[in-house]
Amino acid sequence: MNVDELEVVVRRTLAEIAPDVDPAGVDASADFHDELGLDSMDLLNLAIGLHEATGIDIPEVDAARIECIADCVSYLHAHGAG
């Protein structure tokens, strides 16, 4: 997948775990916790959803450092989804 395709996957997964968030209207650098109000369980579910969508495992230590859509895309791309 290229970076644009990965961003679509991340936004789709975000919509599944946070239905109150409009993923199309979220800036790629918006902080999941501070700006979108996601809690630790939401972020865990996001990591699980991204794993299911891409096959890329996101260890908990790495997931804790992913703070926005752009971080997700970069991580997935760097770890073989791109």
C-alpha positions as CSV (number, residue, x, y, z in Angstrom):
1,M,0.0,0.0,0.0
2,N,1.1,3.5,-0.7
3,V,0.9,6.3,1.9
4,D,-2.5,7.6,0.6
5,E,-4.0,4.1,0.8
6,L,-2.6,3.7,4.3
7,E,-4.2,7.0,5.3
8,V,-7.6,5.7,4.0
9,V,-7.1,2.5,6.1
10,V,-6.2,4.5,9.2
11,R,-9.2,6.9,8.8
12,R,-11.6,4.0,8.2
13,T,-10.3,2.1,11.3
14,L,-10.6,5.3,13.3
15,A,-14.2,5.7,12.3
16,E,-14.9,2.1,13.4
17,I,-13.4,2.6,16.9
18,A,-14.6,6.2,17.4
19,P,-17.9,6.6,15.7
20,D,-18.4,10.2,17.1
21,V,-15.3,11.3,15.2
22,D,-15.6,12.4,11.6
23,P,-12.4,10.9,10.2
24,A,-12.6,12.8,6.9
25,G,-12.6,16.1,8.8
26,V,-9.7,15.2,11.1
27,D,-6.4,16.9,10.4
28,A,-3.7,14.2,10.0
29,S,-1.7,15.8,12.8
30,A,-4.6,16.1,15.3
31,D,-3.6,14.4,18.6
32,F,-5.8,11.4,19.3
33,H,-6.0,12.0,23.0
34,D,-6.0,15.8,23.3
35,E,-7.9,16.8,20.2
36,L,-10.1,13.7,19.5
37,G,-10.7,12.6,23.1
38,L,-9.6,9.0,22.6
39,D,-8.7,7.0,25.7
40,S,-6.2,4.2,26.1
41,M,-8.8,1.5,25.3
42,D,-9.7,3.4,22.1
43,L,-6.0,3.5,21.1
44,L,-5.6,-0.2,21.8
45,N,-8.6,-0.9,19.6
46,L,-7.1,1.3,16.9
47,A,-3.9,-0.7,17.0
48,I,-5.8,-4.0,16.9
49,G,-7.9,-2.7,14.0
50,L,-4.9,-1.5,12.1
51,H,-3.3,-4.9,12.6
52,E,-6.4,-6.6,11.2
53,A,-6.5,-4.3,8.2
54,T,-2.8,-4.4,7.4
55,G,-1.3,-7.5,9.1
56,I,1.3,-5.3,10.8
57,D,1.6,-5.9,14.5
58,I,1.9,-2.7,16.6
59,P,3.4,-3.6,20.0
60,E,2.0,-1.8,23.0
61,V,5.3,0.1,23.5
62,D,5.0,1.5,19.9
63,A,1.3,2.1,20.1
64,A,1.9,4.4,23.0
65,R,4.0,6.6,20.9
66,I,1.5,6.9,18.0
67,E,-0.3,10.2,18.6
68,C,-2.1,11.0,15.3
69,I,-3.1,9.8,11.9
70,A,0.2,10.8,10.4
71,D,2.1,8.8,13.0
72,C,0.0,5.7,12.2
73,V,0.6,6.1,8.5
74,S,4.4,6.6,9.0
75,Y,4.6,3.6,11.3
76,L,2.7,1.3,9.0
77,H,4.7,2.4,6.0
78,A,8.0,2.0,7.8
79,H,7.0,-1.5,9.1
80,G,6.1,-3.0,5.7
81,A,2.6,-2.0,4.8
82,G,3.9,0.4,2.1
